[in-house]
Amino acid sequence: MRRVLFLSLTMVAFCALLSTAALASHNPADYSLRVNIFHHSSYSHYAGPAGIRSLNDVDGEGRANLFENGEPLGFDFRYNCNNRMMNSAGNETFRARWKKPGTELEMLLPAGAGTCTLKVEMKDGIAFVRRKDGALIEEPAAKFKEWMVKYQYDPEHGKEVPVAPDPEPPGAGTSAPR
């Protein structure tokens, strides 16, 4: 009886240690990059007998912008997650970090749903922008960066809501009459 109790307590302690280690690896401070997902496709895979099936994993592809060192850069991606992924709402971003620089990102899913691996194909000098009519277009990353500066949009530093610049007063930029 004591041996069973000892083994049970040992297993509980071991599981607690493993779960603490798993949580520590998902520290948001370790994910300094930000990703804005414009759209993605998904295919859900289930496991288990009929009637008791559960989600096994989800895979698909999509388009997004990465924000790294204050610079925007568009990319196409393929992914495989243990949970479903969501598109960004507006200018919202998700935390990420490089697993393999330039080719593979690890992204934190919201609400503690774990991580997702994105296999990326970076767009050289290009960022994605959603037009007012809803169309997704490419534009030079430098132009998007100008917009970021003008509207104080800096997702890496918690500024995910663009701020409209103050309007110029009438006659600004013209010489005063004499």
Secondary structure as GFF3:
##gff-version 3
##sequence-region A 1 178
A	DSSP	alpha_helix	2	24	.	.	.	ID=ss1
A	DSSP	three_ten_helix	28	30	.	.	.	ID=ss2
A	DSSP	beta_strand	33	40	.	.	.	ID=ss3
A	DSSP	beta_strand	43	47	.	.	.	ID=ss4
A	DSSP	beta_strand	54	68	.	.	.	ID=ss5
A	DSSP	beta_strand	71	81	.	.	.	ID=ss6
A	DSSP	beta_strand	94	100	.	.	.	ID=ss7
A	DSSP	beta_strand	104	108	.	.	.	ID=ss8
A	DSSP	three_ten_helix	110	112	.	.	.	ID=ss9
A	DSSP	beta_strand	115	122	.	.	.	ID=ss10
A	DSSP	beta_strand	126	130	.	.	.	ID=ss11
A	DSSP	beta_strand	136	140	.	.	.	ID=ss12
A	DSSP	alpha_helix	141	150	.	.	.	ID=ss13
A	DSSP	three_ten_helix	155	157	.	.	.	ID=ss14
###
